[in-house]
Amino acid sequence: MPLPYEHTPDKEYQFIRSERVEPAKGNKMPSFLIINKRAGDIIGAIAYQPGWRQFVFLPADNTEWSTGCLRDVLDVMDRAKL
């Protein structure tokens, strides 16, 4: 059984990869960077928003997202949940 908020980076995506960032002191939830596999650029992040009580996606400025990449980001978000 996976631990709460256990990140499973073994899932391969075609164009992106995710990288877990440990919570800052005082925070309970990790964040996740979304990185372009080809260039290695950070193109977004997934962070927990306490007011919404859920993870949200924060795309980097001047990035464009296909439906396939957005599905991959949603998959990362789903894997971050309990």
N, C-alpha and C positions, 0 to 999 in steps of 0.2 A: 504494500500500500504506500503510495507516495506521501511524503511529508507535506504539510501545508506550505504552499508557495514554493514547492520544489521545482526548480527549473530543469527541464529535460532538453539539453542542447543537442541530443543525439538525432533530433529530427532535422533532416536536411531540406533546405529550400533551394530553389533554383537561383534566385538572385539576391537573397538577403540571408543574414545570420543574426542571431540574437545573442546578447551578452548580458548576463545578470550583473547588476551593481548592488552591492550590499547596502542595506539601509543606513542612512546617516544616524548619528547618535540621537536618540530620542524618537526615531521613527521605527515602526514595526515592519513595514512592508518594503520589499526590494523594488528596484526599478530595473528596466531592461532597455539596453540600447539596441536600436535596429541599424545594422551596418550593411552597406552595399558590399557584396562579396568581391566584385571585380576591382573596385577602386579602394575599398577599405574605408570609405567615408561614413561618418555617422549621419544617417538620413532621417532619423526619428528616434523617439523614445516612448516607452510605455511606463506610466507612473500611476500609483494609487492616489485617487482623489478622495479624501475622507468625506467631504461634503456630499459626494455622489455615492460613496461607499462601494466604489468599483474602480478597476483599472481603466485608464483612458489612453488613447494614442495621441502623441504630440509630434506631428510631422515637422521636419526641419524646413526653414524658409526655402523657397525656390526649388522644391522637390515636386515631382510628378509621380503619380501612383496609378498603376494598372489595376484592374480588378483582381488579377492573380496575385499581385504583391499585397494588396489589401487583405485578401483571403489568408495569405501567409501570416500577416500581422495579427489578424483575428485568431489564428491558430496559436500564436505565441501568447496572446492574451488569455485564451481559454486554458492553456497549459499552466498559466500563472495562478489560476484560481484554485481554491480548495477542491 
